[in-house]
Amino acid sequence: MSIIYVLIPIAILFVMIGLAIFFWAVRSKQFEDLDKEGFSILFDEQQAQPKSEQNEPSDTSAAHRDKTDQ
């Protein structure tokens, strides 16, 4: 029975910490826009490559040309 005197204050402490974290998250606007972050994962914008890199031949095509020239 004496363990109850220890467990109840520990449980109350955990509840208080949880509530403090929840109210901190609400005040710092963590729940402001829940959809934006989900869509940013799905629709990631890829950076466009510069034109100089797009026109360079790849290693496989250069090796293929060397074999056909012989």
N, C-alpha and C positions, 0 to 999 in steps of 0.2 A: 504494500500500500504506500510505502514511503517513496517509491519510485515515481508515483504520480506527481509528487511535489517537485520533482526534477523535470519530468517530461512536459508538463503543462507550460511552464515558463519557456522551455525550449521551443515548443510548438507555437506559442504566442510570438516569440522572437522571429521564427521563420515566416510567419504570416506578416509581421510588420516589415520585414525585409522585402518580401514579395510585393506588398502594397507600395512600398517606397520605390522599388524598381518600376512598377507599373505606372505610377504617377509621374516619375521622371520621364518615362518613354512618351507618355501623353503630352507632357509639357514641352518636350523637345521635338514634337511633331513627327514621331516615328511612325504613327499610324495615319498620316495625312493623306498620302496617295498610295494605296496598296496595289493598284493595277499597273502603275508605271514601271516598277521594278520587274514585275513579271513579264511584261512585254519587252523590256530591254534585253532580257535574256534570250527571248525567242527571235527577235528581229535585230540582231547585232549588225551594225553597219560595217562593211569591209572597206578598208582604205584603198583608194584607187592607186594603181601602180603608175609611176611616171612612164611616159611614152618611150624613153630610151631603154627601159628594162623590158618593155613589151616587144620591141622589135629585135632584140638580141636572140640569136638562135640558141636553142637548148643544147646541152651536151650530147644528147642522144641523136639529134638531127645532124650535128657536126660529125659525129662518128659514122653515121650512115652515109653522109656525103663522101667521106674519105674512102670508104670501102667501095663505093660505086665508081669513083674516079679512077681506080686502079685497073 
